[in-house]
Amino acid sequence: MTEETMAAGFAASFANYACDKGAKRDVLLAASGLSEDDLSDQDNRIPVTAYQTLIGAAIHQTGDTALLVRHTLDTRLETMSVVGQILHTSASLRHSLEQLNRYLHLMGDVELPMGVERFELLSTKDGLWIIDHLVAGPDKSFWAEASFARFISEFRRSFPDATFEVAMEVTYAPPPHVDQYPELFRVPVQFNASRNALQIDPVWDTPETQFEPGNAYAFDLFTRHADGMLAKLQAVKTIRAQIESQILPKLHEGTISMDKVAKDLAMSRQTLYRRLKDEGITFAEVHDALRQRMAMEYLGGEKVTVNETAYLLGFSESSSFVRAFKRWTGLSPTAYLSQAG
């Protein structure tokens, strides 16, 4: 299984927003393992785990657990992804949801039940609902929270005088910033529900309610560009991502054999070497970069000690981990945590 990736535009936008709210950019980048080059193009692919770590680091620095929701409500999707441009040139709500499901993976890899699209528009006796079928555990509840915030944000901005959101049902427990929900979402919210669903005004699913006539040429241009990107994304799975998926569960073992990884990937060492050379990276660099990213994630979560992190990353001694950490960040783990706080 290859590592889940997402469009860099979301991380770049969030990093800029977090810095405007007082976070330190160099600390965010060091924590996530991302570089300015990674964020320079909104269509670059970055690890989903790096984005999650970036969010955690920004929340840690600002003390604002609602930071991702605020960012979502205060920003425009079209500034982060071509998918936003497509949605804003769609003809109706149903049409835009069709496009969203079609191009979902351009924004990020997601886990869905077999044969199910992520977003469903469901009309029941209780009202009109947008159902989010994303499979997400408690540690990823922010995906559903941000998902509904994005719908609300785009409609508030595009139709400021119309009613869109009516109520929310979410599977996660009340977050630390639950007292801010009335201000952020402005609708009743049921926590610990059996589904993630956003109730909206039924008027949005009537023949009379169409969006402003879009530019057909622009819509065609955006979708052709997105189709090309989607084809490349589906066809190309980087060897780096394949290697990371193999060695991540074995990081604690320390030395990891390139020969063993090549065998697990059903290729020769020479083929693996050539594939890595084509991507401009070495096996040792992949291993080192993954250790760095996981170190930031472990320490940023504040659930494991420096010694425990060293063990999880396969360092035989804590001192070796400290030296590696200084090489990655210029700081000792203790100094890094102190600065991040």
C-alpha positions as a Markdown table, in Angstrom:
| # | Residue | x | y | z |
|---|---|---|---|---|
| 1 | Met | 0.0 | 0.0 | 0.0 |
| 2 | Thr | 1.5 | 3.3 | -1.1 |
| 3 | Glu | 1.5 | 6.4 | 1.2 |
| 4 | Glu | -1.5 | 8.6 | 0.9 |
| 5 | Thr | -0.7 | 12.0 | -0.7 |
| 6 | Met | -2.5 | 15.2 | -1.3 |
| 7 | Ala | -2.2 | 18.5 | -3.2 |
| 8 | Ala | 0.4 | 20.9 | -1.8 |
| 9 | Gly | -1.9 | 23.9 | -2.3 |
| 10 | Phe | -3.8 | 23.1 | 0.8 |
| 11 | Ala | -0.7 | 22.9 | 3.0 |
| 12 | Ala | 0.8 | 26.1 | 1.4 |
| 13 | Ser | -2.4 | 28.0 | 2.1 |
| 14 | Phe | -2.7 | 26.7 | 5.7 |
| 15 | Ala | 0.9 | 27.4 | 6.4 |
| 16 | Asn | 0.5 | 31.0 | 5.2 |
| 17 | Tyr | -2.7 | 31.4 | 7.3 |
| 18 | Ala | -1.1 | 29.9 | 10.4 |
| 19 | Cys | 1.9 | 32.3 | 10.1 |
| 20 | Asp | -0.5 | 35.2 | 9.9 |
| 21 | Lys | -1.9 | 33.9 | 13.2 |
| 22 | Gly | 1.5 | 33.9 | 14.9 |
| 23 | Ala | 3.0 | 30.5 | 14.0 |
| 24 | Lys | 6.7 | 30.4 | 12.9 |
| 25 | Arg | 7.2 | 29.2 | 9.4 |
| 26 | Asp | 10.6 | 27.6 | 9.9 |
| 27 | Val | 9.2 | 25.5 | 12.8 |
| 28 | Leu | 6.1 | 24.5 | 10.8 |
| 29 | Leu | 8.3 | 23.3 | 7.9 |
| 30 | Ala | 10.8 | 21.5 | 10.1 |
| 31 | Ala | 8.0 | 19.8 | 12.0 |
| 32 | Ser | 6.2 | 18.6 | 8.8 |
| 33 | Gly | 9.4 | 17.7 | 6.9 |
| 34 | Leu | 8.1 | 19.9 | 4.0 |
| 35 | Ser | 10.3 | 22.4 | 2.1 |
| 36 | Glu | 9.5 | 25.6 | 0.3 |
| 37 | Asp | 10.0 | 23.8 | -2.9 |
| 38 | Asp | 7.3 | 21.3 | -1.9 |
| 39 | Leu | 4.9 | 24.1 | -1.4 |
| 40 | Ser | 5.9 | 26.2 | -4.4 |
| 41 | Asp | 3.3 | 24.5 | -6.8 |
| 42 | Gln | -0.2 | 23.8 | -5.6 |
| 43 | Asp | -0.3 | 20.7 | -7.7 |
| 44 | Asn | 2.8 | 19.1 | -6.1 |
| 45 | Arg | 1.9 | 16.0 | -4.1 |
| 46 | Ile | 2.9 | 15.8 | -0.5 |
| 47 | Pro | 2.3 | 13.1 | 2.2 |
| 48 | Val | -1.0 | 13.4 | 4.0 |
| 49 | Thr | 0.9 | 12.7 | 7.2 |
| 50 | Ala | 3.0 | 15.7 | 6.5 |
| 51 | Tyr | -0.1 | 17.9 | 6.3 |
| 52 | Gln | -1.5 | 16.4 | 9.5 |
| 53 | Thr | 1.8 | 17.1 | 11.3 |
| 54 | Leu | 1.8 | 20.7 | 9.9 |
| 55 | Ile | -1.7 | 21.2 | 11.3 |
| 56 | Gly | -0.7 | 19.8 | 14.7 |
| 57 | Ala | 2.4 | 22.0 | 14.8 |
| 58 | Ala | 0.5 | 25.1 | 14.0 |
| 59 | Ile | -2.2 | 24.4 | 16.6 |
| 60 | His | 0.6 | 23.7 | 19.1 |
| 61 | Gln | 2.2 | 27.1 | 18.4 |
| 62 | Thr | -1.0 | 29.2 | 18.2 |
| 63 | Gly | -3.0 | 27.3 | 20.9 |
| 64 | Asp | -6.0 | 27.5 | 18.6 |
| 65 | Thr | -7.5 | 24.0 | 18.1 |
| 66 | Ala | -10.1 | 25.6 | 15.7 |
| 67 | Leu | -7.3 | 26.9 | 13.4 |
| 68 | Leu | -8.0 | 24.5 | 10.5 |
| 69 | Val | -11.7 | 25.3 | 10.6 |
| 70 | Arg | -11.0 | 29.1 | 10.6 |
| 71 | His | -8.6 | 28.6 | 7.7 |
| 72 | Thr | -11.3 | 26.7 | 5.7 |
| 73 | Leu | -14.0 | 29.3 | 6.4 |
| 74 | Asp | -11.7 | 32.2 | 5.6 |
| 75 | Thr | -10.2 | 30.9 | 2.3 |
| 76 | Arg | -11.2 | 30.1 | -1.3 |
| 77 | Leu | -10.9 | 26.6 | -2.7 |
| 78 | Glu | -10.0 | 27.9 | -6.1 |
| 79 | Thr | -6.8 | 29.4 | -4.7 |
| 80 | Met | -5.6 | 25.9 | -3.7 |
| 81 | Ser | -6.8 | 23.5 | -6.4 |
| 82 | Val | -8.1 | 23.5 | -10.0 |
| 83 | Val | -11.1 | 21.6 | -8.5 |
| 84 | Gly | -12.2 | 24.8 | -7.0 |
| 85 | Gln | -12.3 | 26.4 | -10.4 |
| 86 | Ile | -14.3 | 23.5 | -11.7 |
| 87 | Leu | -16.9 | 23.7 | -8.9 |
| 88 | His | -17.3 | 27.5 | -9.4 |
| 89 | Thr | -18.1 | 27.0 | -13.1 |
| 90 | Ser | -20.6 | 24.1 | -12.4 |
| 91 | Ala | -24.3 | 24.5 | -13.3 |
| 92 | Ser | -25.9 | 23.4 | -10.0 |
| 93 | Leu | -25.3 | 21.8 | -6.6 |
| 94 | Arg | -25.8 | 18.3 | -8.0 |
| 95 | His | -23.5 | 19.1 | -10.9 |
| 96 | Ser | -20.8 | 20.4 | -8.6 |
| 97 | Leu | -21.0 | 17.4 | -6.3 |
| 98 | Glu | -20.5 | 15.1 | -9.4 |
| 99 | Gln | -17.4 | 17.1 | -10.3 |
| 100 | Leu | -16.2 | 17.0 | -6.7 |
| 101 | Asn | -16.5 | 13.2 | -6.5 |
| 102 | Arg | -14.9 | 12.8 | -10.0 |
| 103 | Tyr | -11.8 | 14.9 | -9.1 |
| 104 | Leu | -11.6 | 14.2 | -5.4 |
| 105 | His | -8.2 | 12.5 | -5.6 |
| 106 | Leu | -6.6 | 15.6 | -7.1 |
| 107 | Met | -7.1 | 17.2 | -3.7 |
| 108 | Gly | -6.1 | 14.2 | -1.7 |
| 109 | Asp | -6.2 | 10.4 | -1.3 |
| 110 | Val | -9.1 | 9.3 | 0.8 |
| 111 | Glu | -10.4 | 6.0 | 2.2 |
| 112 | Leu | -14.0 | 5.2 | 1.1 |
| 113 | Pro | -16.2 | 2.1 | 1.4 |
| 114 | Met | -16.0 | -0.1 | -1.7 |
| 115 | Gly | -18.1 | 1.2 | -4.6 |
| 116 | Val | -19.2 | 4.4 | -2.7 |
| 117 | Glu | -18.5 | 8.0 | -3.7 |
| 118 | Arg | -17.5 | 10.3 | -1.0 |
| 119 | Phe | -20.3 | 12.9 | -1.2 |
| 120 | Glu | -24.0 | 12.0 | -1.6 |
| 121 | Leu | -26.9 | 14.4 | -2.0 |
| 122 | Leu | -29.8 | 12.7 | -0.1 |
| 123 | Ser | -33.4 | 13.9 | 0.1 |
| 124 | Thr | -35.4 | 12.4 | 2.9 |
| 125 | Lys | -38.6 | 13.3 | 4.9 |
| 126 | Asp | -36.3 | 15.0 | 7.4 |
| 127 | Gly | -34.8 | 17.3 | 4.7 |
| 128 | Leu | -32.0 | 17.6 | 2.2 |
| 129 | Trp | -28.6 | 16.3 | 3.3 |
| 130 | Ile | -25.0 | 16.2 | 2.0 |
| 131 | Ile | -23.6 | 12.9 | 3.3 |
| 132 | Asp | -19.8 | 12.5 | 3.7 |
| 133 | His | -18.9 | 8.8 | 3.4 |
| 134 | Leu | -15.2 | 9.3 | 4.3 |
| 135 | Val | -13.8 | 6.6 | 6.5 |
| 136 | Ala | -11.9 | 8.4 | 9.2 |
| 137 | Gly | -11.0 | 7.3 | 12.7 |
| 138 | Pro | -11.0 | 9.6 | 15.8 |
| 139 | Asp | -7.5 | 10.9 | 14.9 |
| 140 | Lys | -8.8 | 12.2 | 11.6 |
| 141 | Ser | -12.1 | 13.8 | 12.7 |
| 142 | Phe | -10.8 | 17.1 | 11.4 |
| 143 | Trp | -11.3 | 15.9 | 7.8 |
| 144 | Ala | -15.1 | 15.8 | 8.3 |
| 145 | Glu | -15.1 | 19.1 | 10.2 |
| 146 | Ala | -13.1 | 20.8 | 7.5 |
| 147 | Ser | -15.2 | 19.2 | 4.8 |
| 148 | Phe | -18.4 | 20.7 | 6.0 |
| 149 | Ala | -16.7 | 24.0 | 6.8 |
| 150 | Arg | -15.6 | 24.1 | 3.1 |
| 151 | Phe | -19.1 | 23.7 | 1.8 |
| 152 | Ile | -20.4 | 26.4 | 4.1 |
| 153 | Ser | -17.6 | 28.7 | 3.3 |
| 154 | Glu | -18.0 | 28.5 | -0.5 |
| 155 | Phe | -21.8 | 29.0 | -0.3 |
| 156 | Arg | -21.6 | 31.9 | 2.2 |
| 157 | Arg | -19.2 | 33.6 | -0.1 |
| 158 | Ser | -21.0 | 32.9 | -3.4 |
| 159 | Phe | -24.6 | 33.4 | -2.1 |
| 160 | Pro | -24.3 | 35.8 | 0.9 |
| 161 | Asp | -28.0 | 36.5 | 1.1 |
| 162 | Ala | -29.3 | 32.9 | 0.8 |
| 163 | Thr | -29.7 | 30.2 | 3.4 |
| 164 | Phe | -27.5 | 27.1 | 2.8 |
| 165 | Glu | -26.6 | 25.2 | 6.0 |
| 166 | Val | -29.4 | 24.1 | 8.4 |
| 167 | Ala | -27.9 | 21.5 | 10.7 |
| 168 | Met | -24.9 | 19.1 | 11.1 |
| 169 | Glu | -24.5 | 15.5 | 12.3 |
| 170 | Val | -20.9 | 14.3 | 12.9 |
| 171 | Thr | -19.5 | 11.0 | 14.2 |
| 172 | Tyr | -16.8 | 12.6 | 16.3 |
| 173 | Ala | -17.0 | 13.8 | 19.9 |
| 174 | Pro | -17.2 | 17.5 | 20.8 |
| 175 | Pro | -13.7 | 19.0 | 20.0 |
| 176 | Pro | -11.9 | 21.3 | 22.4 |
| 177 | His | -13.3 | 24.3 | 20.6 |
| 178 | Val | -16.9 | 23.2 | 20.7 |
| 179 | Asp | -17.9 | 26.4 | 22.4 |
| 180 | Gln | -16.9 | 28.2 | 19.2 |
| 181 | Tyr | -19.1 | 26.1 | 17.0 |
| 182 | Pro | -22.1 | 28.5 | 17.2 |
| 183 | Glu | -19.9 | 31.3 | 15.8 |
| 184 | Leu | -18.1 | 29.1 | 13.2 |
| 185 | Phe | -20.9 | 26.9 | 11.8 |
| 186 | Arg | -24.0 | 28.9 | 13.0 |
| 187 | Val | -26.2 | 25.8 | 13.0 |
| 188 | Pro | -27.2 | 23.1 | 15.5 |
| 189 | Val | -24.6 | 20.2 | 15.6 |
| 190 | Gln | -25.2 | 16.7 | 16.8 |
| 191 | Phe | -22.0 | 15.0 | 18.0 |
| 192 | Asn | -21.3 | 11.2 | 18.2 |
| 193 | Ala | -23.9 | 10.7 | 15.5 |
| 194 | Ser | -24.0 | 7.6 | 13.2 |
| 195 | Arg | -23.0 | 9.6 | 10.1 |
| 196 | Asn | -21.3 | 12.8 | 8.9 |
| 197 | Ala | -24.1 | 14.8 | 7.3 |
| 198 | Leu | -24.8 | 18.4 | 6.5 |
| 199 | Gln | -28.5 | 19.4 | 6.3 |
| 200 | Ile | -29.0 | 22.2 | 3.7 |
| 201 | Asp | -32.0 | 24.2 | 2.5 |
| 202 | Pro | -34.1 | 22.0 | 0.1 |
| 203 | Val | -34.2 | 24.9 | -2.4 |
| 204 | Trp | -30.7 | 23.9 | -3.5 |
| 205 | Asp | -32.1 | 20.8 | -5.1 |
| 206 | Thr | -34.9 | 22.2 | -7.2 |
| 207 | Pro | -34.9 | 22.8 | -11.0 |
| 208 | Glu | -35.4 | 26.5 | -10.3 |
| 209 | Thr | -32.2 | 26.8 | -8.4 |
| 210 | Gln | -29.3 | 26.9 | -10.8 |
| 211 | Phe | -26.0 | 28.7 | -10.3 |
| 212 | Glu | -25.2 | 31.7 | -12.3 |
| 213 | Pro | -24.5 | 30.7 | -15.9 |
| 214 | Gly | -20.9 | 29.7 | -16.0 |
| 215 | Asn | -18.3 | 30.1 | -18.7 |
| 216 | Ala | -18.6 | 26.9 | -20.7 |
| 217 | Tyr | -15.2 | 27.4 | -22.3 |
| 218 | Ala | -13.6 | 27.9 | -18.8 |
| 219 | Phe | -15.3 | 24.8 | -17.5 |
| 220 | Asp | -14.1 | 22.7 | -20.4 |
| 221 | Leu | -10.6 | 24.1 | -20.0 |
| 222 | Phe | -10.4 | 23.4 | -16.3 |
| 223 | Thr | -11.8 | 19.9 | -16.6 |
| 224 | Arg | -9.4 | 19.0 | -19.5 |
| 225 | His | -6.5 | 20.1 | -17.3 |
| 226 | Ala | -7.9 | 18.2 | -14.3 |
| 227 | Asp | -8.4 | 15.0 | -16.5 |
| 228 | Gly | -4.8 | 15.2 | -17.5 |
| 229 | Met | -3.6 | 15.5 | -13.9 |
| 230 | Leu | -5.9 | 12.7 | -12.8 |
| 231 | Ala | -4.6 | 10.4 | -15.4 |
| 232 | Lys | -1.0 | 11.1 | -14.4 |
| 233 | Leu | -1.8 | 10.7 | -10.7 |
| 234 | Gln | -3.5 | 7.3 | -11.3 |
| 235 | Ala | -0.7 | 6.1 | -13.6 |
| 236 | Val | 2.3 | 7.2 | -11.6 |
| 237 | Lys | 3.1 | 5.8 | -8.2 |
| 238 | Thr | 6.5 | 7.1 | -7.2 |
| 239 | Ile | 9.1 | 4.5 | -6.1 |
| 240 | Arg | 9.8 | 6.7 | -3.1 |
| 241 | Ala | 6.2 | 6.3 | -1.9 |
| 242 | Gln | 6.4 | 2.5 | -2.5 |
| 243 | Ile | 9.7 | 2.3 | -0.5 |
| 244 | Glu | 8.2 | 4.4 | 2.4 |
| 245 | Ser | 5.2 | 2.1 | 2.6 |
| 246 | Gln | 7.6 | -0.9 | 2.9 |
| 247 | Ile | 10.0 | 0.6 | 5.5 |
| 248 | Leu | 7.6 | 2.6 | 7.7 |
| 249 | Pro | 6.4 | -0.5 | 9.7 |
| 250 | Lys | 10.1 | -1.6 | 10.1 |
| 251 | Leu | 11.7 | 1.8 | 11.1 |
| 252 | His | 12.2 | 0.5 | 14.7 |
| 253 | Glu | 14.4 | -2.3 | 13.3 |
| 254 | Gly | 17.2 | 0.2 | 12.6 |
| 255 | Thr | 19.2 | -0.9 | 9.5 |
| 256 | Ile | 16.9 | -1.7 | 6.6 |
| 257 | Ser | 18.2 | -3.7 | 3.7 |
| 258 | Met | 17.8 | -2.3 | 0.2 |
| 259 | Asp | 18.0 | -5.8 | -1.1 |
| 260 | Lys | 15.1 | -6.9 | 1.1 |
| 261 | Val | 12.9 | -3.9 | 0.1 |
| 262 | Ala | 13.7 | -4.6 | -3.6 |
| 263 | Lys | 12.6 | -8.2 | -3.1 |
| 264 | Asp | 9.4 | -7.1 | -1.3 |
| 265 | Leu | 8.6 | -4.8 | -4.3 |
| 266 | Ala | 9.2 | -7.7 | -6.7 |
| 267 | Met | 12.2 | -6.1 | -8.4 |
| 268 | Ser | 15.9 | -6.5 | -8.5 |
| 269 | Arg | 18.3 | -4.3 | -6.6 |
| 270 | Gln | 19.5 | -2.8 | -9.9 |
| 271 | Thr | 16.0 | -2.0 | -11.0 |
| 272 | Leu | 15.3 | -0.3 | -7.6 |
| 273 | Tyr | 18.5 | 1.7 | -7.9 |
| 274 | Arg | 17.6 | 2.8 | -11.4 |
| 275 | Arg | 14.1 | 3.8 | -10.4 |
| 276 | Leu | 15.5 | 5.8 | -7.5 |
| 277 | Lys | 18.1 | 7.5 | -9.7 |
| 278 | Asp | 15.3 | 8.5 | -12.1 |
| 279 | Glu | 13.6 | 10.3 | -9.2 |
| 280 | Gly | 16.8 | 11.9 | -8.2 |
| 281 | Ile | 17.1 | 10.3 | -4.7 |
| 282 | Thr | 18.9 | 7.5 | -3.0 |
| 283 | Phe | 17.6 | 4.7 | -0.7 |
| 284 | Ala | 19.5 | 6.2 | 2.2 |
| 285 | Glu | 17.9 | 9.6 | 1.6 |
| 286 | Val | 14.4 | 8.1 | 1.6 |
| 287 | His | 15.1 | 6.3 | 4.8 |
| 288 | Asp | 16.6 | 9.4 | 6.5 |
| 289 | Ala | 13.8 | 11.7 | 5.3 |
| 290 | Leu | 11.1 | 9.3 | 6.6 |
| 291 | Arg | 12.8 | 9.1 | 10.0 |
| 292 | Gln | 12.9 | 12.9 | 10.1 |
| 293 | Arg | 9.2 | 13.2 | 9.3 |
| 294 | Met | 8.2 | 10.5 | 11.8 |
| 295 | Ala | 10.4 | 12.1 | 14.5 |
| 296 | Met | 8.4 | 15.4 | 14.1 |
| 297 | Glu | 5.1 | 13.5 | 14.2 |
| 298 | Tyr | 6.0 | 11.6 | 17.3 |
| 299 | Leu | 7.5 | 14.5 | 19.2 |
| 300 | Gly | 4.8 | 16.9 | 18.0 |
| 301 | Gly | 2.1 | 14.7 | 19.4 |
| 302 | Glu | 3.7 | 15.0 | 22.8 |
| 303 | Lys | 2.8 | 11.3 | 23.6 |
| 304 | Val | 6.2 | 9.8 | 23.5 |
| 305 | Thr | 9.5 | 10.8 | 25.0 |
| 306 | Val | 12.8 | 11.5 | 23.2 |
| 307 | Asn | 14.1 | 8.1 | 24.2 |
| 308 | Glu | 11.0 | 6.4 | 23.0 |
| 309 | Thr | 11.1 | 8.3 | 19.7 |
| 310 | Ala | 14.7 | 7.2 | 19.2 |
| 311 | Tyr | 13.7 | 3.5 | 19.7 |
| 312 | Leu | 10.7 | 3.8 | 17.3 |
| 313 | Leu | 12.9 | 5.2 | 14.6 |
| 314 | Gly | 15.5 | 2.5 | 15.0 |
| 315 | Phe | 18.3 | 4.3 | 16.6 |
| 316 | Ser | 20.4 | 2.1 | 18.9 |
| 317 | Glu | 21.2 | 4.9 | 21.2 |
| 318 | Ser | 19.4 | 8.2 | 22.1 |
| 319 | Ser | 22.6 | 10.1 | 21.5 |
| 320 | Ser | 22.6 | 9.0 | 17.8 |
| 321 | Phe | 19.0 | 10.2 | 17.5 |
| 322 | Val | 19.9 | 13.6 | 19.0 |
| 323 | Arg | 22.8 | 14.0 | 16.5 |
| 324 | Ala | 20.5 | 13.1 | 13.6 |
| 325 | Phe | 17.8 | 15.5 | 14.9 |
| 326 | Lys | 20.4 | 18.3 | 15.1 |
| 327 | Arg | 21.4 | 17.6 | 11.5 |
| 328 | Trp | 17.7 | 17.8 | 10.4 |
| 329 | Thr | 16.7 | 20.9 | 12.3 |
| 330 | Gly | 19.8 | 22.5 | 13.8 |
| 331 | Leu | 18.3 | 22.0 | 17.2 |
| 332 | Ser | 18.3 | 19.2 | 19.8 |
| 333 | Pro | 14.9 | 17.6 | 20.4 |
| 334 | Thr | 14.6 | 19.3 | 23.7 |
| 335 | Ala | 15.4 | 22.8 | 22.2 |
| 336 | Tyr | 13.0 | 22.1 | 19.3 |
| 337 | Leu | 10.1 | 21.3 | 21.6 |
| 338 | Ser | 10.9 | 24.3 | 23.7 |
| 339 | Gln | 10.9 | 26.6 | 20.7 |
| 340 | Ala | 7.8 | 25.1 | 19.2 |
| 341 | Gly | 6.0 | 25.7 | 22.5 |
